[in-house]
Amino acid sequence: MTRSQTPSQFKAELESQKDLLLKACLHALNEIPDTRLSGPFPSTYALAAQLDRLIQSSK
């Protein structure tokens, strides 16, 4: 990502990079052992599965 000057420029850049960022997060989650989480997802694998579904639905 480049440095954005205004909030609207940052938002536009983030939107254009969203899929790339989600895929990078999914890859990072799949690199670590399954770990319990607190919150809406019981584990890192459950969170990774939800991210994968989100990526697939945005295609």
Contacts in CASP RR format, 6 or more apart in sequence:
PFRMAT RR
TARGET T0000
AUTHOR 0000-0000-0000
METHOD contacts of the structure
MODEL  1
MTRSQTPSQFKAELESQKDLLLKACLHALNEIPDTRLSGPFPSTYALAAQ
LDRLIQSSK
1 13 0 8 1.000
1 14 0 8 1.000
1 17 0 8 1.000
2 13 0 8 1.000
4 10 0 8 1.000
4 13 0 8 1.000
14 21 0 8 1.000
18 58 0 8 1.000
19 55 0 8 1.000
19 58 0 8 1.000
22 51 0 8 1.000
22 54 0 8 1.000
22 55 0 8 1.000
23 55 0 8 1.000
25 51 0 8 1.000
26 48 0 8 1.000
26 51 0 8 1.000
26 52 0 8 1.000
26 55 0 8 1.000
29 44 0 8 1.000
29 45 0 8 1.000
29 47 0 8 1.000
29 48 0 8 1.000
29 51 0 8 1.000
30 48 0 8 1.000
32 44 0 8 1.000
33 44 0 8 1.000
34 43 0 8 1.000
34 44 0 8 1.000
34 45 0 8 1.000
35 43 0 8 1.000
35 44 0 8 1.000
36 42 0 8 1.000
36 43 0 8 1.000
37 43 0 8 1.000
37 44 0 8 1.000
37 46 0 8 1.000
37 47 0 8 1.000
41 47 0 8 1.000
41 50 0 8 1.000
END
